[in-house]
């Protein structure tokens, strides 16, 4: 028995992503088990023609009081490892502006994906951890940084750990409403799940053929929208972010909060000598 789902509906069904690990077909930059059949299916799918968005923000000049490493903790919150440790590092970018990263303790960062059909960096049980934030010991980019001499703010792109995976993907145009003009790392076709074996399929609207896909890849590309795709390819946009840090500088200390995905929680950092 099969059931047909739209991209929106799949968000509510959830796909049981960690259970769908069969690599039945690679719809990224390499062709998997289906060989020439997969090539013929993808040959007629329009590629993305939408140009990347222009950079909307620029960082302030590197400020001496912020440069270096900071370490501290979040209040009344622990990450998956049981730790509450946070580390921040600031330096000067080649153009003299302020550049930084923030790292949350816990777990080891897996090696970057080398295949477009890999189901993204995986969790301890081997399943996808799309949407997990923060990913332990990953150096998230401090984006859209502002600093007025006392108050420091920046954003964090929660999907940044999957940037290498996204950059292996092909960018497809999404012509159907409500995604007019947008692009994605799989065609924007209806999805089906086979209730008997849990496999996932895309329904080719031109031929009616059910095209098998890795469930985790579908979840990432069409349900969770992990990647930002343009005419130049797919990536994760680190210039903006879903979570933000807002702290105030006193000599040797940064105190404030993180708001957004895991927020609001208090954040306290001390400058490392």
Buried (B, 14 or more C-beta within 10 A) or exposed (E): EEEEBEBEEBBEEEBEBBEBBEBBBBBBEEBBEBEEEBEEBBEEBEEBEBEEEEEEEEBBEBBEBBBEBBBBBBEEEEBBBEBBBBBBBBEBEEEEEBBBBBBBBBBEEBEBBEBBBBBBBBBEEEBBBBBBBBBBBBBBBBBBBBBEEEEBBBBBBBBBBBBBBBBBBBBBBBEBEEBEEBBBBBBBBBBBBBEEEBBBBBBBEEEEEBBBBBBBBBBBBBBBBBBBBBEEBBBBBBBBBEBBBBBEBEEEBBBBBBBBBBBEEBBBBBBEE
